[in-house]
Amino acid sequence: MYAKSGKLLKKTELSNITRIGSRWYPKKIVFKDMLKKGAGTEFIIDEIEFDKEIDKYIFTKASLK
C-alpha cells in the first residue's frame, strides 16, 4: 500500500506457493508495516480445505457472538 505521495507504507509478501487441487496458494504470508521496525506479522498455513460444506447455523447472529 502506498501513500498519495508514492511512499511505500505496507507490504505483503507471499511465499511457499503450493498447488492445492486446482488452486495455487501461499503457505506463508508476511504483512509488514514499512514505517515501523520489526519483522511484521507472519501467517503460516499448515493445512487448508477449499469448498468445504459449512452448516448454515455457523453464520447465525447467536453463533457469531
DRENVEX-110085 format. One record per residue: residue in one letter; x, y, z of N, C-alpha, C, O, CB in turn. Coordinates in Angstrom, 3 decimals, padded with zeros to 6 digits. Glycine has a CB too. Layout:
+----+----------+----------+----------+----------+----------+----------+----------+----------+----------+----------+----------+----------+----------+----------+----------+
: aa :      nc1 :      nc2 :      nc3 :     cac1 :     cac2 :     cac3 :      cc1 :      cc2 :      cc3 :      oc1 :      oc2 :      oc3 :     cbc1 :     cbc2 :     cbc3 :
+----+----------+----------+----------+----------+----------+----------+----------+----------+----------+----------+----------+----------+----------+----------+----------+
:  A :        X :        Y :        Z :        X :        Y :        Z :        X :        Y :        Z :        X :        Y :        Z :        X :        Y :        Z :
...
+----+----------+----------+----------+----------+----------+----------+----------+----------+----------+----------+----------+----------+----------+----------+----------+
END
This chain:
+----+----------+----------+----------+----------+----------+----------+----------+----------+----------+----------+----------+----------+----------+----------+----------+
: aa :      nc1 :      nc2 :      nc3 :     cac1 :     cac2 :     cac3 :      cc1 :      cc2 :      cc3 :      oc1 :      oc2 :      oc3 :     cbc1 :     cbc2 :     cbc3 :
+----+----------+----------+----------+----------+----------+----------+----------+----------+----------+----------+----------+----------+----------+----------+----------+
:  M :  000.855 : -001.156 :  000.000 :  000.000 :  000.000 :  000.000 :  000.910 :  001.231 :  000.000 :  001.915 :  001.294 :  000.708 : -000.977 : -000.009 :  001.226 :
:  Y :  000.517 :  002.197 : -000.818 :  001.296 :  003.415 : -000.952 :  000.496 :  004.626 : -000.488 : -000.729 :  004.649 : -000.601 :  001.747 :  003.600 : -002.397 :
:  A :  001.192 :  005.628 :  000.033 :  000.579 :  006.918 :  000.355 :  000.367 :  007.673 : -000.954 :  000.931 :  007.303 : -001.984 :  001.472 :  007.749 :  001.356 :
:  K : -000.435 :  008.718 : -000.917 : -000.647 :  009.538 : -002.110 :  000.664 :  010.103 : -002.635 :  000.799 :  010.365 : -003.831 : -001.619 :  010.674 : -001.808 :
:  S :  001.621 :  010.289 : -001.750 :  002.932 :  010.822 : -002.139 :  003.770 :  009.800 : -002.896 :  004.778 :  010.148 : -003.511 :  003.691 :  011.287 : -000.910 :
:  G :  003.347 :  008.535 : -002.849 :  004.109 :  007.472 : -003.502 :  004.983 :  006.682 : -002.551 :  005.629 :  005.718 : -002.962 :  004.959 :  008.049 : -004.579 :
:  K :  005.014 :  007.077 : -001.277 :  005.831 :  006.376 : -000.285 :  005.190 :  005.033 :  000.075 :  003.983 :  004.948 :  000.304 :  006.011 :  007.247 :  000.987 :
:  L :  006.018 :  003.987 :  000.120 :  005.540 :  002.654 :  000.481 :  005.211 :  002.613 :  001.971 :  006.071 :  002.907 :  002.802 :  006.597 :  001.573 :  000.124 :
:  L :  003.974 :  002.251 :  002.318 :  003.530 :  002.192 :  003.707 :  003.495 :  000.768 :  004.239 :  003.998 :  000.493 :  005.329 :  002.161 :  002.820 :  003.840 :
:  K :  002.903 : -000.132 :  003.474 :  002.751 : -001.519 :  003.922 :  003.062 : -002.461 :  002.765 :  002.862 : -002.130 :  001.596 :  001.315 : -001.775 :  004.466 :
:  K :  003.555 : -003.642 :  003.121 :  003.949 : -004.615 :  002.117 :  003.447 : -005.994 :  002.538 :  003.464 : -006.334 :  003.721 :  005.489 : -004.620 :  001.922 :
:  T :  003.006 : -006.776 :  001.575 :  002.600 : -008.158 :  001.807 :  003.482 : -009.060 :  000.958 :  003.581 : -008.879 : -000.256 :  001.087 : -008.374 :  001.476 :
:  E :  004.121 : -010.031 :  001.597 :  004.969 : -010.984 :  000.885 :  004.332 : -012.364 :  000.935 :  003.987 : -012.855 :  002.010 :  006.398 : -011.018 :  001.489 :
:  L :  004.177 : -012.984 : -000.215 :  003.636 : -014.340 : -000.316 :  004.775 : -015.266 : -000.711 :  005.537 : -014.965 : -001.630 :  002.455 : -014.419 : -001.352 :
:  S :  004.893 : -016.399 : -000.012 :  005.950 : -017.351 : -000.357 :  005.468 : -018.782 : -000.132 :  004.361 : -019.019 :  000.353 :  007.224 : -017.077 :  000.475 :
:  N :  006.320 : -019.714 : -000.494 :  005.997 : -021.147 : -000.425 :  004.681 : -021.422 : -001.170 :  003.786 : -022.078 : -000.638 :  005.891 : -021.619 :  001.065 :
:  I :  004.576 : -020.922 : -002.386 :  003.371 : -021.104 : -003.197 :  003.263 : -022.571 : -003.581 :  004.191 : -023.154 : -004.141 :  003.397 : -020.196 : -004.469 :
:  T :  002.118 : -023.153 : -003.270 :  001.894 : -024.584 : -003.480 :  000.587 : -024.800 : -004.210 : -000.386 : -024.079 : -003.988 :  001.891 : -025.345 : -002.143 :
:  R :  000.564 : -025.792 : -005.081 : -000.681 : -026.144 : -005.759 : -001.489 : -027.056 : -004.845 : -001.017 : -028.110 : -004.417 : -000.402 : -026.834 : -007.133 :
:  I : -002.723 : -026.627 : -004.553 : -003.639 : -027.408 : -003.715 : -004.868 : -027.658 : -004.572 : -005.670 : -026.752 : -004.797 : -004.007 : -026.660 : -002.349 :
:  G : -005.015 : -028.889 : -005.050 : -006.090 : -029.185 : -006.002 : -005.832 : -028.420 : -007.283 : -004.781 : -028.580 : -007.903 : -007.485 : -028.822 : -005.417 :
:  S : -006.781 : -027.591 : -007.684 : -006.626 : -026.805 : -008.914 : -006.178 : -025.370 : -008.632 : -006.115 : -024.553 : -009.550 : -007.938 : -026.787 : -009.687 :
:  R : -005.863 : -025.054 : -007.365 : -005.520 : -023.681 : -006.977 : -004.072 : -023.580 : -006.528 : -003.514 : -024.514 : -005.952 : -006.445 : -023.193 : -005.861 :
:  W : -003.476 : -022.429 : -006.803 : -002.161 : -022.105 : -006.266 : -002.392 : -021.257 : -005.025 : -003.187 : -020.318 : -005.052 : -001.258 : -021.357 : -007.325 :
:  Y : -001.699 : -021.583 : -003.937 : -001.961 : -020.913 : -002.673 : -000.655 : -020.715 : -001.906 :  000.176 : -021.622 : -001.869 : -002.971 : -021.718 : -001.829 :
:  P : -000.457 : -019.534 : -001.287 :  000.762 : -019.323 : -000.492 :  000.653 : -020.023 :  000.858 : -000.381 : -019.944 :  001.522 :  001.024 : -017.816 : -000.287 :
:  K :  001.703 : -020.696 :  001.254 :  001.719 : -021.348 :  002.567 :  002.269 : -020.392 :  003.634 :  002.136 : -020.653 :  004.829 :  002.569 : -022.647 :  002.517 :
:  K :  002.888 : -019.282 :  003.199 :  003.416 : -018.295 :  004.136 :  003.077 : -016.901 :  003.615 :  003.306 : -016.589 :  002.446 :  004.960 : -018.463 :  004.326 :
:  I :  002.525 : -016.063 :  004.503 :  002.177 : -014.685 :  004.171 :  002.755 : -013.792 :  005.270 :  002.540 : -014.042 :  006.456 :  000.612 : -014.495 :  004.033 :
:  V :  003.489 : -012.751 :  004.872 :  004.066 : -011.812 :  005.831 :  003.531 : -010.419 :  005.518 :  003.672 : -009.929 :  004.398 :  005.632 : -011.839 :  005.783 :
:  F :  002.915 : -009.783 :  006.516 :  002.425 : -008.413 :  006.410 :  003.414 : -007.520 :  007.149 :  003.713 : -007.759 :  008.319 :  000.966 : -008.266 :  006.993 :
:  K :  003.919 : -006.497 :  006.478 :  004.957 : -005.642 :  007.055 :  004.544 : -004.180 :  006.953 :  004.190 : -003.698 :  005.877 :  006.312 : -005.869 :  006.349 :
:  D :  004.593 : -003.478 :  008.088 :  004.389 : -002.032 :  008.125 :  005.756 : -001.413 :  007.877 :  006.657 : -001.551 :  008.705 :  003.757 : -001.546 :  009.506 :
:  M :  005.920 : -000.740 :  006.757 :  007.217 : -000.223 :  006.359 :  007.655 :  000.989 :  007.179 :  008.809 :  001.408 :  007.091 :  007.191 :  000.137 :  004.906 :
:  L :  006.748 :  001.555 :  007.976 :  007.087 :  002.712 :  008.809 :  007.580 :  002.299 :  010.197 :  008.026 :  003.142 :  010.974 :  005.876 :  003.628 :  008.945 :
:  K :  007.500 :  001.009 :  010.506 :  007.915 :  000.501 :  011.816 :  009.029 : -000.519 :  011.648 :  009.126 : -001.184 :  010.616 :  006.719 : -000.128 :  012.569 :
:  K :  009.869 : -000.636 :  012.671 :  010.902 : -001.671 :  012.672 :  010.278 : -002.980 :  013.123 :  009.270 : -002.982 :  013.829 :  012.097 : -001.280 :  013.594 :
:  G :  010.867 : -004.077 :  012.721 :  010.380 : -005.386 :  013.133 :  010.093 : -006.256 :  011.928 :  010.129 : -005.805 :  010.783 :  009.131 : -005.249 :  013.990 :
:  A :  009.809 : -007.506 :  012.212 :  009.622 : -008.497 :  011.157 :  008.225 : -008.458 :  010.544 :  008.028 : -008.978 :  009.446 :  009.893 : -009.873 :  011.700 :
:  G :  007.258 : -007.860 :  011.220 :  005.895 : -007.834 :  010.722 :  005.083 : -008.978 :  011.302 :  005.475 : -009.610 :  012.284 :  005.882 : -007.898 :  009.205 :
:  T :  003.955 : -009.227 :  010.680 :  003.062 : -010.309 :  011.113 :  003.149 : -011.435 :  010.097 :  002.983 : -011.216 :  008.897 :  001.583 : -009.807 :  011.269 :
:  E :  003.410 : -012.636 :  010.583 :  003.624 : -013.785 :  009.718 :  002.498 : -014.799 :  009.901 :  002.183 : -015.191 :  011.025 :  004.987 : -014.433 :  010.008 :
:  F :  001.900 : -015.219 :  008.795 :  000.888 : -016.275 :  008.809 :  001.479 : -017.497 :  008.129 :  001.993 : -017.408 :  007.014 : -000.435 : -015.817 :  008.100 :
:  I :  001.405 : -018.632 :  008.797 :  001.848 : -019.902 :  008.231 :  000.601 : -020.780 :  008.084 : -000.096 : -021.040 :  009.065 :  002.955 : -020.599 :  009.138 :
:  I :  000.327 : -021.225 :  006.879 : -000.829 : -022.089 :  006.630 : -000.312 : -023.515 :  006.500 :  000.306 : -023.878 :  005.500 : -001.624 : -021.647 :  005.339 :
:  D : -000.575 : -024.313 :  007.528 : -000.135 : -025.706 :  007.519 : -001.130 : -026.602 :  006.804 : -000.758 : -027.591 :  006.172 :  000.077 : -026.201 :  008.939 :
:  E : -002.400 : -026.238 :  006.914 : -003.450 : -027.094 :  006.366 : -004.628 : -026.212 :  005.957 : -005.001 : -025.294 :  006.688 : -003.896 : -028.182 :  007.403 :
:  I : -005.214 : -026.488 :  004.792 : -006.364 : -025.711 :  004.327 : -007.255 : -026.613 :  003.477 : -006.774 : -027.480 :  002.748 : -005.906 : -024.455 :  003.513 :
:  E : -008.565 : -026.391 :  003.588 : -009.536 : -027.112 :  002.772 : -010.376 : -026.102 :  002.018 : -010.844 : -025.125 :  002.603 : -010.430 : -028.041 :  003.640 :
:  F : -010.574 : -026.324 :  000.734 : -011.415 : -025.470 : -000.083 : -012.743 : -026.160 : -000.356 : -012.834 : -027.387 : -000.348 : -010.711 : -025.110 : -001.398 :
:  D : -013.769 : -025.353 : -000.597 : -015.101 : -025.851 : -000.960 : -015.668 : -026.800 :  000.088 : -016.396 : -027.738 : -000.240 : -015.047 : -026.555 : -002.306 :
:  K : -015.333 : -026.552 :  001.336 : -015.823 : -027.365 :  002.456 : -017.246 : -026.939 :  002.791 : -017.526 : -025.742 :  002.871 : -014.896 : -027.224 :  003.707 :
:  E : -018.128 : -027.871 :  002.982 : -019.518 : -027.582 :  003.347 : -019.546 : -027.035 :  004.778 : -018.970 : -027.630 :  005.688 : -020.416 : -028.866 :  003.219 :
:  I : -020.218 : -025.901 :  004.965 : -020.338 : -025.281 :  006.288 : -021.818 : -025.185 :  006.637 : -022.614 : -024.662 :  005.857 : -019.660 : -023.863 :  006.322 :
:  D : -022.187 : -025.696 :  007.818 : -023.582 : -025.643 :  008.248 : -024.043 : -024.195 :  008.366 : -023.286 : -023.338 :  008.823 : -023.766 : -026.376 :  009.591 :
:  K : -025.280 : -023.918 :  007.957 : -025.819 : -022.556 :  007.951 : -025.875 : -021.938 :  009.349 : -025.767 : -020.719 :  009.484 : -027.206 : -022.555 :  007.342 :
:  Y : -026.043 : -022.757 :  010.389 : -026.170 : -022.204 :  011.747 : -024.883 : -021.508 :  012.205 : -024.927 : -020.672 :  013.108 : -026.535 : -023.317 :  012.736 :
:  I : -023.764 : -021.834 :  011.611 : -022.490 : -021.209 :  011.980 : -022.557 : -019.693 :  011.786 : -021.888 : -018.950 :  012.504 : -021.333 : -021.802 :  011.143 :
:  F : -023.368 : -019.224 :  010.813 : -023.423 : -017.806 :  010.474 : -024.644 : -017.096 :  011.066 : -024.972 : -015.988 :  010.642 : -023.424 : -017.644 :  008.976 :
:  T : -025.316 : -017.713 :  012.031 : -026.411 : -017.021 :  012.696 : -025.835 : -016.004 :  013.678 : -024.692 : -016.135 :  014.115 : -027.346 : -018.027 :  013.424 :
:  K : -026.630 : -014.991 :  014.024 : -026.154 : -013.975 :  014.967 : -025.773 : -014.596 :  016.302 : -024.781 : -014.198 :  016.912 : -027.223 : -012.901 :  015.179 :
:  A : -026.548 : -015.561 :  016.758 : -026.253 : -016.214 :  018.047 : -024.912 : -016.931 :  018.006 : -024.144 : -016.868 :  018.966 : -027.365 : -017.211 :  018.414 :
:  S : -024.631 : -017.600 :  016.923 : -023.380 : -018.348 :  016.818 : -022.171 : -017.436 :  016.667 : -021.080 : -017.772 :  017.129 : -023.446 : -019.301 :  015.649 :
:  L : -022.356 : -016.274 :  016.019 : -021.254 : -015.353 :  015.797 : -020.899 : -014.509 :  016.995 : -019.858 : -013.851 :  016.985 : -021.571 : -014.471 :  014.671 :
:  K : -021.739 : -014.498 :  018.053 : -021.452 : -013.694 :  019.248 : -020.414 : -014.356 :  020.115 : -020.050 : -013.820 :  021.161 : -022.718 : -013.456 :  020.055 :
+----+----------+----------+----------+----------+----------+----------+----------+----------+----------+----------+----------+----------+----------+----------+----------+
END
